[in-house]
Amino acid sequence: MMKKKLISWLMSGLMWVHGAVIAGIKFDIHGLEERLKENVSVYLDAIPDSERQLDFGFQARITNEVSKALQALGHYDSTIVFSIEDNMSNKDITVVLDIKDGPPILITDVDVQLNGAAAFDPAFATFLKSAPKKGDVLNQGQYDALKSGIQSLAIRRGYFDSDYALTRLEVAPKLKKAYIRLHFNSGSRYHLGQIIYKNSHINEQLLDSILMLKEGNPYLASDLSAYNQALSNTGWFSSVLIEAEFDYMRDNRIPISVYLNPAPSNQLETGIGYSTDSGLRVKFGWMKPWLNRRGHSLHTDLYVSKPKTILGSTYKIPLEGFQHKYYEVQIGFVKHENSNIESFAWSSSVSRHWKYDSGWQGSVHFNWLYTGYTQGTNVNIINLFLPGINFFRVKHQSGAMSSWGGKESITFDVTDRLWGAEINLRRVVWQTSWIRSLNTNNRIIMRLNGGGVFTHEFKRVPPSLRFFAGGDNSIRGYGYELISPKNNIGKPLGGSYITTGSLEYNYRITGNYWVAMFTDVGDTWTNRAPSWNMSVGVGVRWESPIGPVRFDVAHGFKNTRDDFRLHFSLGPEL
């Protein structure tokens, strides 16, 4: 490489044709700290290739761009020394810039004045805490952000008559001083006028029960957005649009129109999946998102797979404040087969639900269960009334394979001869799982589940209330529901207690594809201490458009039937 110090671009004409466009001029910047260097690079990279030619005009262009980049960050006294590296070709030239940024401009005075109602609005006081301070190095981007931020905050909070009386950034380069002058007249803050629903097929009194917008409240754009989202989440509407009617503002009041379009009264959904536990599974769903003006809804699902068939309907009755309070009435039928047990169950339930701002949801339910089962040569039919409570929470970031999330759930059920049940029984089931990411390419997934049935009549407990482990979503490396206390011919009976856990590491190999390593452990037991069943394995994950697809190969250390088992599943991770 040949390096030449140039006094001016005229000297470059000795090596290249004066004014010729060079196919590949690059810049090599020296002498600046990283943040200044990055800003200079941004300005220089914006020069089109068609304008990169070695002449006086290009040198002046570079000088101007470098000066603007440095002045934006408070450096007005920079010097530039140019040189060129070349390989004796007109196709690959590097312009070397040795830059001294000089002493920075410091902010000497910040004069921000709020006049009008905004002077007493705490949101502005909070915002101004992040404003540039006296003694800071001048950053023109921060000044622009302060100026636009005040105006944007005013519009979002209803100061629609606001405007600046003075906006000025004064710079004295020789004195190394800068002065910020922003005088803002906010005027009065507007308040909400009448809330008007357009084309609503749902009782307006019910909509008002979750209304975050009350006539006379101060205008706040985020309240309109939150109410828009709340109405969209009901499922009652195909579209929701909330608009502030600026053309009808008067007396510091602004009317709000809520434009609503009904959702289709009948909605169908189908789904298909496959896992090694269930084989091919098909799901059909029919939903009526609204049945009447009170917002009642009906959802019916049919789920069919080789080991299990489920048919169920849920009737939902919203209450005032329906985002957080509602009733559900459910009826259902389940048919289930595993290697030793065939069972059926008819069920119905009534439940009252609460949702809390913390993300937790709770319910009190009253379940009726009529179930029959064949286990070996034993045939049993039992009738149970099971009141209980449930608490759960699901939190996760968006995306098929979330980088962060968690799920917690606990359910208590009880039945007793006091109210006509055929056995006395207490049952608890809990589960928790977490997803955490070290960075964009590394994830850790942890799961821990447990439960217990407490009764002196375990032989009469139906299989649907007992515990089994093993399979795709339990302990991989073992067959579906094969980890369980066994009868005298080695068939699973189900246990009184269960504990399972899993630890999994995912690494992104490219795009939406990941590799996984995991270990699972757990057991179910009744009249003995647990004997832990452990497995290890590796797998592949695909973040598909319809959800995570998982393929695993696992070895169960106590699995005497198979050295390895394959597991394939599709569905959410939490």
Secondary structure by P-SEA (a helix, b strand, c coil): cbbbbbcccccccccccccccccbbbbbbccccaaaaaaaaaaaaacccccccccaaaaaaaaaaaaaaaaaacccbbbbbbbbbbcccccbbbbbbbccccbbbbbcbbbbbbcccccccaaaaaaacccccccccccaaaaaaaaaaaaaaaaaaccccccccbbbbbbbccccbbbbbbbbbbcbbbbbcbbbbcccccccccccccccccccccccaaaaaaaaaaaaacccccbbbbbcccccccccbbbbbbbbbbcccbbbbbbbbccccccbbbbbbbbcccccccccbbbbbbbbcccbbbbbbbbbbbcccccccbbbbbbbbbbbbcccccccccccccbbbbbcccccccccbbbbbbbccccccbbbbbbbbbbbcccbbbbbcccccccccbbbbbbbbbbcccccccccbbbbbbbbbbbbbccccbbbbbbbbccccccccccccccccbbbbbccccccccccccccccccccccccccccccbbbbbbbbccccccccccccccccccccccccccccccbbbbbccccbbbbbbbbbcccccccbbbbbbbcccc
